[in-house]
Amino acid sequence: MSLNEIRALTFDTGGTILDWHTGFRTALAELGAKHGVDKDWAALANELRRRSLKKMINLGEKSPPTYNM
């Protein structure tokens, strides 16, 4: 492939440059404290991320892989 054919470069910065985890965990913990709920907020943040990525990316589990970004 010629470099002239490249039209765009994308980079996944989530978790490397962008610290999404701390923000989610902190917000969930604050909301939980406000309502008297105590959970493993770090695990919940991870599960939320896992589920949202699964919605965005079909890894071929039920049909050919697709990417919906």
N, CA, C, O and CB atoms as a CASP TS submission, in Angstrom:
PFRMAT TS
TARGET T0000
AUTHOR 0000-0000-0000
METHOD Language model
MODEL 1
PARENT N/A
ATOM      1  N   MET     1       0.845  -1.175   0.000  1.00  0.00           N
ATOM      2  CA  MET     1       0.000   0.000   0.000  1.00  0.00           C
ATOM      3  C   MET     1       0.893   1.243   0.000  1.00  0.00           C
ATOM      4  O   MET     1       1.857   1.332   0.760  1.00  0.00           O
ATOM      5  CB  MET     1      -0.963  -0.004   1.223  1.00  0.00           C
ATOM      6  N   SER     2       0.562   2.169  -0.842  1.00  0.00           N
ATOM      7  CA  SER     2       1.272   3.437  -0.905  1.00  0.00           C
ATOM      8  C   SER     2       0.797   4.336   0.232  1.00  0.00           C
ATOM      9  O   SER     2      -0.380   4.314   0.591  1.00  0.00           O
ATOM     10  CB  SER     2       1.058   4.124  -2.278  1.00  0.00           C
ATOM     11  N   LEU     3       1.697   5.118   0.793  1.00  0.00           N
ATOM     12  CA  LEU     3       1.304   6.065   1.842  1.00  0.00           C
ATOM     13  C   LEU     3       0.354   7.127   1.306  1.00  0.00           C
ATOM     14  O   LEU     3      -0.369   7.759   2.077  1.00  0.00           O
ATOM     15  CB  LEU     3       2.540   6.731   2.447  1.00  0.00           C
ATOM     16  N   ASN     4       0.350   7.327   0.003  1.00  0.00           N
ATOM     17  CA  ASN     4      -0.569   8.292  -0.601  1.00  0.00           C
ATOM     18  C   ASN     4      -2.021   7.841  -0.477  1.00  0.00           C
ATOM     19  O   ASN     4      -2.933   8.659  -0.595  1.00  0.00           O
ATOM     20  CB  ASN     4      -0.217   8.507  -2.068  1.00  0.00           C
ATOM     21  N   GLU     5      -2.244   6.557  -0.244  1.00  0.00           N
ATOM     22  CA  GLU     5      -3.606   6.031  -0.120  1.00  0.00           C
ATOM     23  C   GLU     5      -4.185   6.227   1.275  1.00  0.00           C
ATOM     24  O   GLU     5      -5.395   6.099   1.461  1.00  0.00           O
ATOM     25  CB  GLU     5      -3.624   4.562  -0.471  1.00  0.00           C
ATOM     26  N   ILE     6      -3.358   6.529   2.242  1.00  0.00           N
ATOM     27  CA  ILE     6      -3.828   6.714   3.617  1.00  0.00           C
ATOM     28  C   ILE     6      -4.543   8.051   3.719  1.00  0.00           C
ATOM     29  O   ILE     6      -3.998   9.093   3.355  1.00  0.00           O
ATOM     30  CB  ILE     6      -2.647   6.641   4.632  1.00  0.00           C
ATOM     31  N   ARG     7      -5.769   8.006   4.220  1.00  0.00           N
ATOM     32  CA  ARG     7      -6.569   9.225   4.343  1.00  0.00           C
ATOM     33  C   ARG     7      -6.719   9.683   5.784  1.00  0.00           C
ATOM     34  O   ARG     7      -7.000  10.855   6.035  1.00  0.00           O
ATOM     35  CB  ARG     7      -7.933   9.008   3.741  1.00  0.00           C
ATOM     36  N   ALA     8      -6.535   8.776   6.729  1.00  0.00           N
ATOM     37  CA  ALA     8      -6.697   9.155   8.131  1.00  0.00           C
ATOM     38  C   ALA     8      -5.937   8.182   9.019  1.00  0.00           C
ATOM     39  O   ALA     8      -5.796   7.003   8.694  1.00  0.00           O
ATOM     40  CB  ALA     8      -8.192   9.192   8.524  1.00  0.00           C
ATOM     41  N   LEU     9      -5.454   8.687  10.130  1.00  0.00           N
ATOM     42  CA  LEU     9      -4.855   7.865  11.177  1.00  0.00           C
ATOM     43  C   LEU     9      -5.664   8.091  12.442  1.00  0.00           C
ATOM     44  O   LEU     9      -6.026   9.225  12.756  1.00  0.00           O
ATOM     45  CB  LEU     9      -3.334   8.211  11.396  1.00  0.00           C
ATOM     46  N   THR    10      -5.945   7.032  13.160  1.00  0.00           N
ATOM     47  CA  THR    10      -6.660   7.167  14.425  1.00  0.00           C
ATOM     48  C   THR    10      -5.858   6.493  15.528  1.00  0.00           C
ATOM     49  O   THR    10      -5.105   5.552  15.275  1.00  0.00           O
ATOM     50  CB  THR    10      -8.085   6.558  14.329  1.00  0.00           C
ATOM     51  N   PHE    11      -6.022   6.969  16.724  1.00  0.00           N
ATOM     52  CA  PHE    11      -5.304   6.430  17.870  1.00  0.00           C
ATOM     53  C   PHE    11      -6.282   6.214  19.017  1.00  0.00           C
ATOM     54  O   PHE    11      -7.108   7.077  19.311  1.00  0.00           O
ATOM     55  CB  PHE    11      -4.152   7.374  18.297  1.00  0.00           C
ATOM     56  N   ASP    12      -6.183   5.070  19.655  1.00  0.00           N
ATOM     57  CA  ASP    12      -6.993   4.775  20.835  1.00  0.00           C
ATOM     58  C   ASP    12      -6.226   5.269  22.051  1.00  0.00           C
ATOM     59  O   ASP    12      -5.235   4.660  22.454  1.00  0.00           O
ATOM     60  CB  ASP    12      -7.320   3.238  20.949  1.00  0.00           C
ATOM     61  N   THR    13      -6.680   6.367  22.633  1.00  0.00           N
ATOM     62  CA  THR    13      -5.988   6.938  23.788  1.00  0.00           C
ATOM     63  C   THR    13      -6.694   6.621  25.103  1.00  0.00           C
ATOM     64  O   THR    13      -6.194   6.963  26.174  1.00  0.00           O
ATOM     65  CB  THR    13      -5.864   8.438  23.627  1.00  0.00           C
ATOM     66  N   GLY    14      -7.849   5.973  25.027  1.00  0.00           N
ATOM     67  CA  GLY    14      -8.605   5.664  26.238  1.00  0.00           C
ATOM     68  C   GLY    14      -7.859   4.711  27.148  1.00  0.00           C
ATOM     69  O   GLY    14      -7.575   3.574  26.773  1.00  0.00           O
ATOM     70  N   GLY    15      -7.544   5.175  28.338  1.00  0.00           N
ATOM     71  CA  GLY    15      -6.837   4.344  29.305  1.00  0.00           C
ATOM     72  C   GLY    15      -5.335   4.546  29.282  1.00  0.00           C
ATOM     73  O   GLY    15      -4.656   4.203  30.250  1.00  0.00           O
ATOM     74  N   THR    16      -4.803   5.090  28.207  1.00  0.00           N
ATOM     75  CA  THR    16      -3.369   5.342  28.119  1.00  0.00           C
ATOM     76  C   THR    16      -3.085   6.809  28.392  1.00  0.00           C
ATOM     77  O   THR    16      -2.320   7.147  29.296  1.00  0.00           O
ATOM     78  CB  THR    16      -2.823   4.935  26.736  1.00  0.00           C
ATOM     79  N   ILE    17      -3.704   7.674  27.606  1.00  0.00           N
ATOM     80  CA  ILE    17      -3.536   9.119  27.786  1.00  0.00           C
ATOM     81  C   ILE    17      -4.702   9.681  28.588  1.00  0.00           C
ATOM     82  O   ILE    17      -4.519  10.514  29.475  1.00  0.00           O
ATOM     83  CB  ILE    17      -3.426   9.838  26.418  1.00  0.00           C
ATOM     84  N   LEU    18      -5.883   9.219  28.266  1.00  0.00           N
ATOM     85  CA  LEU    18      -7.100   9.674  28.936  1.00  0.00           C
ATOM     86  C   LEU    18      -7.423   8.729  30.091  1.00  0.00           C
ATOM     87  O   LEU    18      -7.642   7.536  29.879  1.00  0.00           O
ATOM     88  CB  LEU    18      -8.292   9.750  27.935  1.00  0.00           C
ATOM     89  N   ASP    19      -7.452   9.259  31.302  1.00  0.00           N
ATOM     90  CA  ASP    19      -7.766   8.436  32.477  1.00  0.00           C
ATOM     91  C   ASP    19      -9.274   8.462  32.718  1.00  0.00           C
ATOM     92  O   ASP    19      -9.759   9.218  33.560  1.00  0.00           O
ATOM     93  CB  ASP    19      -6.995   8.942  33.741  1.00  0.00           C
ATOM     94  N   TRP    20     -10.002   7.646  31.988  1.00  0.00           N
ATOM     95  CA  TRP    20     -11.452   7.579  32.136  1.00  0.00           C
ATOM     96  C   TRP    20     -11.836   6.904  33.450  1.00  0.00           C
ATOM     97  O   TRP    20     -12.872   7.229  34.031  1.00  0.00           O
ATOM     98  CB  TRP    20     -12.074   6.829  30.955  1.00  0.00           C
ATOM     99  N   HIS    21     -11.014   5.966  33.925  1.00  0.00           N
ATOM    100  CA  HIS    21     -11.367   5.124  35.070  1.00  0.00           C
ATOM    101  C   HIS    21     -11.552   5.932  36.351  1.00  0.00           C
ATOM    102  O   HIS    21     -12.533   5.742  37.070  1.00  0.00           O
ATOM    103  CB  HIS    21     -10.301   4.068  35.285  1.00  0.00           C
ATOM    104  N   THR    22     -10.620   6.823  36.636  1.00  0.00           N
ATOM    105  CA  THR    22     -10.709   7.614  37.872  1.00  0.00           C
ATOM    106  C   THR    22     -11.971   8.463  37.894  1.00  0.00           C
ATOM    107  O   THR    22     -12.643   8.548  38.922  1.00  0.00           O
ATOM    108  CB  THR    22      -9.477   8.512  38.024  1.00  0.00           C
ATOM    109  N   GLY    23     -12.298   9.087  36.776  1.00  0.00           N
ATOM    110  CA  GLY    23     -13.498   9.923  36.714  1.00  0.00           C
ATOM    111  C   GLY    23     -14.772   9.134  36.936  1.00  0.00           C
ATOM    112  O   GLY    23     -15.642   9.551  37.700  1.00  0.00           O
ATOM    113  N   PHE    24     -14.884   7.999  36.273  1.00  0.00           N
ATOM    114  CA  PHE    24     -16.071   7.153  36.445  1.00  0.00           C
ATOM    115  C   PHE    24     -16.159   6.638  37.876  1.00  0.00           C
ATOM    116  O   PHE    24     -17.210   6.726  38.511  1.00  0.00           O
ATOM    117  CB  PHE    24     -16.044   5.971  35.457  1.00  0.00           C
ATOM    118  N   ARG    25     -15.042   6.096  38.385  1.00  0.00           N
ATOM    119  CA  ARG    25     -15.038   5.532  39.737  1.00  0.00           C
ATOM    120  C   ARG    25     -15.409   6.593  40.767  1.00  0.00           C
ATOM    121  O   ARG    25     -16.212   6.334  41.663  1.00  0.00           O
ATOM    122  CB  ARG    25     -13.662   4.933  40.068  1.00  0.00           C
ATOM    123  N   THR    26     -14.831   7.781  40.645  1.00  0.00           N
ATOM    124  CA  THR    26     -15.095   8.861  41.593  1.00  0.00           C
ATOM    125  C   THR    26     -16.552   9.312  41.530  1.00  0.00           C
ATOM    126  O   THR    26     -17.196   9.491  42.563  1.00  0.00           O
ATOM    127  CB  THR    26     -14.169  10.046  41.318  1.00  0.00           C
ATOM    128  N   ALA    27     -17.067   9.494  40.317  1.00  0.00           N
ATOM    129  CA  ALA    27     -18.463   9.929  40.168  1.00  0.00           C
ATOM    130  C   ALA    27     -19.431   8.888  40.727  1.00  0.00           C
ATOM    131  O   ALA    27     -20.401   9.235  41.401  1.00  0.00           O
ATOM    132  CB  ALA    27     -18.783  10.199  38.689  1.00  0.00           C
ATOM    133  N   LEU    28     -19.167   7.621  40.448  1.00  0.00           N
ATOM    134  CA  LEU    28     -20.026   6.559  40.977  1.00  0.00           C
ATOM    135  C   LEU    28     -19.964   6.511  42.501  1.00  0.00           C
ATOM    136  O   LEU    28     -20.992   6.347  43.160  1.00  0.00           O
ATOM    137  CB  LEU    28     -19.619   5.199  40.390  1.00  0.00           C
ATOM    138  N   ALA    29     -18.772   6.651  43.060  1.00  0.00           N
ATOM    139  CA  ALA    29     -18.613   6.619  44.521  1.00  0.00           C
ATOM    140  C   ALA    29     -19.331   7.792  45.178  1.00  0.00           C
ATOM    141  O   ALA    29     -19.965   7.628  46.220  1.00  0.00           O
ATOM    142  CB  ALA    29     -17.123   6.639  44.901  1.00  0.00           C
ATOM    143  N   GLU    30     -19.235   8.974  44.573  1.00  0.00           N
ATOM    144  CA  GLU    30     -19.919  10.147  45.127  1.00  0.00           C
ATOM    145  C   GLU    30     -21.434   9.977  45.078  1.00  0.00           C
ATOM    146  O   GLU    30     -22.135  10.315  46.032  1.00  0.00           O
ATOM    147  CB  GLU    30     -19.511  11.415  44.365  1.00  0.00           C
ATOM    148  N   LEU    31     -21.930   9.456  43.975  1.00  0.00           N
ATOM    149  CA  LEU    31     -23.366   9.212  43.851  1.00  0.00           C
ATOM    150  C   LEU    31     -23.819   8.146  44.847  1.00  0.00           C
ATOM    151  O   LEU    31     -24.873   8.276  45.470  1.00  0.00           O
ATOM    152  CB  LEU    31     -23.717   8.783  42.414  1.00  0.00           C
ATOM    153  N   GLY    32     -23.019   7.097  44.990  1.00  0.00           N
ATOM    154  CA  GLY    32     -23.338   6.049  45.954  1.00  0.00           C
ATOM    155  C   GLY    32     -23.365   6.573  47.378  1.00  0.00           C
ATOM    156  O   GLY    32     -24.265   6.242  48.150  1.00  0.00           O
ATOM    157  N   ALA    33     -22.372   7.396  47.730  1.00  0.00           N
ATOM    158  CA  ALA    33     -22.314   7.963  49.083  1.00  0.00           C
ATOM    159  C   ALA    33     -23.534   8.839  49.354  1.00  0.00           C
ATOM    160  O   ALA    33     -24.087   8.828  50.454  1.00  0.00           O
ATOM    161  CB  ALA    33     -21.021   8.784  49.273  1.00  0.00           C
ATOM    162  N   LYS    34     -23.944   9.590  48.346  1.00  0.00           N
ATOM    163  CA  LYS    34     -25.113  10.470  48.489  1.00  0.00           C
ATOM    164  C   LYS    34     -26.380   9.671  48.790  1.00  0.00           C
ATOM    165  O   LYS    34     -27.271  10.147  49.493  1.00  0.00           O
ATOM    166  CB  LYS    34     -25.313  11.301  47.213  1.00  0.00           C
ATOM    167  N   HIS    35     -26.451   8.458  48.255  1.00  0.00           N
ATOM    168  CA  HIS    35     -27.654   7.633  48.420  1.00  0.00           C
ATOM    169  C   HIS    35     -27.449   6.445  49.363  1.00  0.00           C
ATOM    170  O   HIS    35     -28.296   5.555  49.435  1.00  0.00           O
ATOM    171  CB  HIS    35     -28.109   7.126  47.073  1.00  0.00           C
ATOM    172  N   GLY    36     -26.327   6.433  50.082  1.00  0.00           N
ATOM    173  CA  GLY    36     -26.079   5.384  51.063  1.00  0.00           C
ATOM    174  C   GLY    36     -25.809   4.013  50.460  1.00  0.00           C
ATOM    175  O   GLY    36     -26.129   2.993  51.071  1.00  0.00           O
ATOM    176  N   VAL    37     -25.225   3.981  49.273  1.00  0.00           N
ATOM    177  CA  VAL    37     -24.929   2.715  48.596  1.00  0.00           C
ATOM    178  C   VAL    37     -23.420   2.511  48.579  1.00  0.00           C
ATOM    179  O   VAL    37     -22.670   3.397  48.170  1.00  0.00           O
ATOM    180  CB  VAL    37     -25.508   2.698  47.144  1.00  0.00           C
ATOM    181  N   ASP    38     -22.981   1.341  49.025  1.00  0.00           N
ATOM    182  CA  ASP    38     -21.553   1.026  49.041  1.00  0.00           C
ATOM    183  C   ASP    38     -21.297  -0.172  48.134  1.00  0.00           C
ATOM    184  O   ASP    38     -21.809  -1.263  48.384  1.00  0.00           O
ATOM    185  CB  ASP    38     -21.058   0.737  50.490  1.00  0.00           C
ATOM    186  N   LYS    39     -20.518   0.024  47.098  1.00  0.00           N
ATOM    187  CA  LYS    39     -20.199  -1.029  46.124  1.00  0.00           C
ATOM    188  C   LYS    39     -18.716  -0.975  45.801  1.00  0.00           C
ATOM    189  O   LYS    39     -18.000  -0.084  46.259  1.00  0.00           O
ATOM    190  CB  LYS    39     -21.050  -0.875  44.825  1.00  0.00           C
ATOM    191  N   ASP    40     -18.267  -1.927  45.016  1.00  0.00           N
ATOM    192  CA  ASP    40     -16.912  -1.899  44.470  1.00  0.00           C
ATOM    193  C   ASP    40     -16.974  -1.010  43.228  1.00  0.00           C
ATOM    194  O   ASP    40     -17.203  -1.498  42.121  1.00  0.00           O
ATOM    195  CB  ASP    40     -16.372  -3.365  44.128  1.00  0.00           C
ATOM    196  N   TRP    41     -16.770   0.289  43.415  1.00  0.00           N
ATOM    197  CA  TRP    41     -16.953   1.253  42.332  1.00  0.00           C
ATOM    198  C   TRP    41     -15.937   1.068  41.214  1.00  0.00           C
ATOM    199  O   TRP    41     -16.253   1.330  40.054  1.00  0.00           O
ATOM    200  CB  TRP    41     -16.862   2.662  42.873  1.00  0.00           C
ATOM    201  N   ALA    42     -14.735   0.627  41.529  1.00  0.00           N
ATOM    202  CA  ALA    42     -13.731   0.366  40.491  1.00  0.00           C
ATOM    203  C   ALA    42     -14.193  -0.772  39.588  1.00  0.00           C
ATOM    204  O   ALA    42     -14.072  -0.686  38.366  1.00  0.00           O
ATOM    205  CB  ALA    42     -12.360   0.026  41.125  1.00  0.00           C
ATOM    206  N   ALA    43     -14.719  -1.831  40.182  1.00  0.00           N
ATOM    207  CA  ALA    43     -15.215  -2.964  39.394  1.00  0.00           C
ATOM    208  C   ALA    43     -16.418  -2.546  38.550  1.00  0.00           C
ATOM    209  O   ALA    43     -16.553  -2.975  37.404  1.00  0.00           O
ATOM    210  CB  ALA    43     -15.596  -4.141  40.318  1.00  0.00           C
ATOM    211  N   LEU    44     -17.280  -1.719  39.109  1.00  0.00           N
ATOM    212  CA  LEU    44     -18.448  -1.249  38.366  1.00  0.00           C
ATOM    213  C   LEU    44     -18.020  -0.377  37.181  1.00  0.00           C
ATOM    214  O   LEU    44     -18.592  -0.481  36.096  1.00  0.00           O
ATOM    215  CB  LEU    44     -19.396  -0.463  39.295  1.00  0.00           C
ATOM    216  N   ALA    45     -17.019   0.479  37.388  1.00  0.00           N
ATOM    217  CA  ALA    45     -16.495   1.300  36.288  1.00  0.00           C
ATOM    218  C   ALA    45     -15.928   0.411  35.185  1.00  0.00           C
ATOM    219  O   ALA    45     -16.148   0.672  34.003  1.00  0.00           O
ATOM    220  CB  ALA    45     -15.406   2.274  36.802  1.00  0.00           C
ATOM    221  N   ASN    46     -15.203  -0.631  35.563  1.00  0.00           N
ATOM    222  CA  ASN    46     -14.651  -1.561  34.572  1.00  0.00           C
ATOM    223  C   ASN    46     -15.751  -2.282  33.805  1.00  0.00           C
ATOM    224  O   ASN    46     -15.650  -2.458  32.591  1.00  0.00           O
ATOM    225  CB  ASN    46     -13.742  -2.582  35.252  1.00  0.00           C
ATOM    226  N   GLU    47     -16.791  -2.694  34.503  1.00  0.00           N
ATOM    227  CA  GLU    47     -17.905  -3.388  33.850  1.00  0.00           C
ATOM    228  C   GLU    47     -18.650  -2.448  32.902  1.00  0.00           C
ATOM    229  O   GLU    47     -19.047  -2.853  31.809  1.00  0.00           O
ATOM    230  CB  GLU    47     -18.875  -3.959  34.905  1.00  0.00           C
ATOM    231  N   LEU    48     -18.836  -1.216  33.312  1.00  0.00           N
ATOM    232  CA  LEU    48     -19.476  -0.226  32.450  1.00  0.00           C
ATOM    233  C   LEU    48     -18.665  -0.030  31.170  1.00  0.00           C
ATOM    234  O   LEU    48     -19.231   0.028  30.078  1.00  0.00           O
ATOM    235  CB  LEU    48     -19.638   1.114  33.194  1.00  0.00           C
ATOM    236  N   ARG    49     -17.358   0.071  31.301  1.00  0.00           N
ATOM    237  CA  ARG    49     -16.469   0.224  30.141  1.00  0.00           C
ATOM    238  C   ARG    49     -16.544  -1.018  29.243  1.00  0.00           C
ATOM    239  O   ARG    49     -16.630  -0.899  28.021  1.00  0.00           O
ATOM    240  CB  ARG    49     -15.005   0.468  30.603  1.00  0.00           C
ATOM    241  N   ARG    50     -16.510  -2.200  29.850  1.00  0.00           N
ATOM    242  CA  ARG    50     -16.561  -3.438  29.077  1.00  0.00           C
ATOM    243  C   ARG    50     -17.853  -3.523  28.264  1.00  0.00           C
ATOM    244  O   ARG    50     -17.838  -3.874  27.084  1.00  0.00           O
ATOM    245  CB  ARG    50     -16.440  -4.654  30.006  1.00  0.00           C
ATOM    246  N   ARG    51     -18.963  -3.197  28.913  1.00  0.00           N
ATOM    247  CA  ARG    51     -20.253  -3.272  28.214  1.00  0.00           C
ATOM    248  C   ARG    51     -20.372  -2.224  27.115  1.00  0.00           C
ATOM    249  O   ARG    51     -20.914  -2.503  26.046  1.00  0.00           O
ATOM    250  CB  ARG    51     -21.396  -3.103  29.205  1.00  0.00           C
ATOM    251  N   SER    52     -19.868  -1.021  27.372  1.00  0.00           N
ATOM    252  CA  SER    52     -19.966   0.016  26.340  1.00  0.00           C
ATOM    253  C   SER    52     -19.094  -0.331  25.138  1.00  0.00           C
ATOM    254  O   SER    52     -19.498  -0.094  23.999  1.00  0.00           O
ATOM    255  CB  SER    52     -19.559   1.385  26.911  1.00  0.00           C
ATOM    256  N   LEU    53     -17.907  -0.886  25.370  1.00  0.00           N
ATOM    257  CA  LEU    53     -17.056  -1.299  24.254  1.00  0.00           C
ATOM    258  C   LEU    53     -17.698  -2.434  23.465  1.00  0.00           C
ATOM    259  O   LEU    53     -17.601  -2.478  22.239  1.00  0.00           O
ATOM    260  CB  LEU    53     -15.677  -1.729  24.765  1.00  0.00           C
ATOM    261  N   LYS    54     -18.350  -3.345  24.170  1.00  0.00           N
ATOM    262  CA  LYS    54     -19.021  -4.454  23.492  1.00  0.00           C
ATOM    263  C   LYS    54     -20.138  -3.936  22.591  1.00  0.00           C
ATOM    264  O   LYS    54     -20.373  -4.487  21.516  1.00  0.00           O
ATOM    265  CB  LYS    54     -19.586  -5.454  24.519  1.00  0.00           C
ATOM    266  N   LYS    55     -20.827  -2.878  23.022  1.00  0.00           N
ATOM    267  CA  LYS    55     -21.874  -2.278  22.188  1.00  0.00           C
ATOM    268  C   LYS    55     -21.270  -1.618  20.950  1.00  0.00           C
ATOM    269  O   LYS    55     -21.873  -1.642  19.876  1.00  0.00           O
ATOM    270  CB  LYS    55     -22.683  -1.245  22.998  1.00  0.00           C
ATOM    271  N   MET    56     -20.080  -1.028  21.095  1.00  0.00           N
ATOM    272  CA  MET    56     -19.446  -0.331  19.977  1.00  0.00           C
ATOM    273  C   MET    56     -18.784  -1.270  18.989  1.00  0.00           C
ATOM    274  O   MET    56     -18.773  -0.999  17.789  1.00  0.00           O
ATOM    275  CB  MET    56     -18.429   0.639  20.493  1.00  0.00           C
ATOM    276  N   ILE    57     -18.231  -2.375  19.478  1.00  0.00           N
ATOM    277  CA  ILE    57     -17.435  -3.253  18.626  1.00  0.00           C
ATOM    278  C   ILE    57     -18.004  -4.664  18.649  1.00  0.00           C
ATOM    279  O   ILE    57     -18.050  -5.304  19.700  1.00  0.00           O
ATOM    280  CB  ILE    57     -15.963  -3.260  19.075  1.00  0.00           C
ATOM    281  N   ASN    58     -18.431  -5.141  17.504  1.00  0.00           N
ATOM    282  CA  ASN    58     -18.850  -6.531  17.367  1.00  0.00           C
ATOM    283  C   ASN    58     -17.600  -7.325  17.025  1.00  0.00           C
ATOM    284  O   ASN    58     -17.042  -7.152  15.941  1.00  0.00           O
ATOM    285  CB  ASN    58     -19.979  -6.708  16.268  1.00  0.00           C
ATOM    286  N   LEU    59     -17.158  -8.173  17.905  1.00  0.00           N
ATOM    287  CA  LEU    59     -15.931  -8.934  17.688  1.00  0.00           C
ATOM    288  C   LEU    59     -16.177 -10.238  16.953  1.00  0.00           C
ATOM    289  O   LEU    59     -15.326 -11.127  16.973  1.00  0.00           O
ATOM    290  CB  LEU    59     -15.263  -9.218  19.004  1.00  0.00           C
ATOM    291  N   GLY    60     -17.314 -10.367  16.312  1.00  0.00           N
ATOM    292  CA  GLY    60     -17.594 -11.546  15.510  1.00  0.00           C
ATOM    293  C   GLY    60     -18.227 -12.686  16.273  1.00  0.00           C
ATOM    294  O   GLY    60     -18.216 -13.821  15.798  1.00  0.00           O
ATOM    295  N   GLU    61     -18.781 -12.415  17.446  1.00  0.00           N
ATOM    296  CA  GLU    61     -19.373 -13.472  18.251  1.00  0.00           C
ATOM    297  C   GLU    61     -20.670 -14.001  17.641  1.00  0.00           C
ATOM    298  O   GLU    61     -20.948 -15.198  17.717  1.00  0.00           O
ATOM    299  CB  GLU    61     -19.633 -12.967  19.653  1.00  0.00           C
ATOM    300  N   LYS    62     -21.464 -13.115  17.037  1.00  0.00           N
ATOM    301  CA  LYS    62     -22.757 -13.533  16.485  1.00  0.00           C
ATOM    302  C   LYS    62     -22.870 -13.271  14.991  1.00  0.00           C
ATOM    303  O   LYS    62     -23.787 -13.774  14.340  1.00  0.00           O
ATOM    304  CB  LYS    62     -23.877 -12.822  17.203  1.00  0.00           C
ATOM    305  N   SER    63     -21.956 -12.496  14.448  1.00  0.00           N
ATOM    306  CA  SER    63     -21.960 -12.167  13.019  1.00  0.00           C
ATOM    307  C   SER    63     -20.552 -11.700  12.649  1.00  0.00           C
ATOM    308  O   SER    63     -19.711 -11.529  13.532  1.00  0.00           O
ATOM    309  CB  SER    63     -23.040 -11.059  12.678  1.00  0.00           C
ATOM    310  N   PRO    64     -20.285 -11.493  11.364  1.00  0.00           N
ATOM    311  CA  PRO    64     -18.944 -11.024  10.995  1.00  0.00           C
ATOM    312  C   PRO    64     -18.585  -9.740  11.747  1.00  0.00           C
ATOM    313  O   PRO    64     -19.455  -8.901  11.982  1.00  0.00           O
ATOM    314  CB  PRO    64     -18.858 -10.787   9.474  1.00  0.00           C
ATOM    315  N   PRO    65     -17.321  -9.579  12.125  1.00  0.00           N
ATOM    316  CA  PRO    65     -16.915  -8.399  12.899  1.00  0.00           C
ATOM    317  C   PRO    65     -17.265  -7.090  12.198  1.00  0.00           C
ATOM    318  O   PRO    65     -17.115  -6.956  10.983  1.00  0.00           O
ATOM    319  CB  PRO    65     -15.423  -8.445  13.168  1.00  0.00           C
ATOM    320  N   THR    66     -17.734  -6.133  12.990  1.00  0.00           N
ATOM    321  CA  THR    66     -18.001  -4.780  12.505  1.00  0.00           C
ATOM    322  C   THR    66     -17.536  -3.790  13.555  1.00  0.00           C
ATOM    323  O   THR    66     -17.342  -4.147  14.717  1.00  0.00           O
ATOM    324  CB  THR    66     -19.513  -4.579  12.182  1.00  0.00           C
ATOM    325  N   TYR    67     -17.363  -2.570  13.149  1.00  0.00           N
ATOM    326  CA  TYR    67     -16.930  -1.519  14.060  1.00  0.00           C
ATOM    327  C   TYR    67     -17.879  -0.350  13.905  1.00  0.00           C
ATOM    328  O   TYR    67     -18.053   0.160  12.798  1.00  0.00           O
ATOM    329  CB  TYR    67     -15.455  -1.088  13.786  1.00  0.00           C
ATOM    330  N   ASN    68     -18.495   0.082  14.989  1.00  0.00           N
ATOM    331  CA  ASN    68     -19.469   1.164  14.960  1.00  0.00           C
ATOM    332  C   ASN    68     -18.996   2.272  15.884  1.00  0.00           C
ATOM    333  O   ASN    68     -19.376   2.328  17.054  1.00  0.00           O
ATOM    334  CB  ASN    68     -20.880   0.663  15.371  1.00  0.00           C
ATOM    335  N   MET    69     -18.171   3.142  15.351  1.00  0.00           N
ATOM    336  CA  MET    69     -17.609   4.223  16.164  1.00  0.00           C
ATOM    337  C   MET    69     -18.258   5.538  15.824  1.00  0.00           C
ATOM    338  O   MET    69     -17.913   6.566  16.407  1.00  0.00           O
ATOM    339  CB  MET    69     -16.103   4.323  15.970  1.00  0.00           C
TER
END
